[in-house]
Amino acid sequence: MKPRSPIFERMGVSFDRAFGNADAVFTIGGVARPSVRVIFRQWRELDEAEEQGQAVEGTTHLLSVAYSKVAGLQSQRDSVTIHELDALGNRTGVSASYQIKNHSDDARSMLRIYLSGDI
């Protein structure tokens, strides 16, 4: 039995196509996969550190991709290179590589991937 229903698999690919704002090349188990469209989000957070009440600012980076495009992905082993796209969907030449810090899979349409590295 497959863990996700076929409707969710089709939705993931549709979400990538409709909302994808970057291309990504995943290296899974040491093998680079073909480029796929992904949804790349980043946001700034401000919080107070426990000691001395000092404000701490950070940026969270989240990558969403259809599960079927990254089968076999493992946290703490695999990596991804993200290629920035312009408004027309063409690569700008700006790219960066990151380790997969963690990922969550709730068996719906998209896999959420948290990145680590020099962000």
Helices and strands as residue ranges (DSSP letters): H 6-19, E 22-28, E 31-32, E 36-48, E 55-66, G 67-70, E 79-85, E 91-104, E 110-116
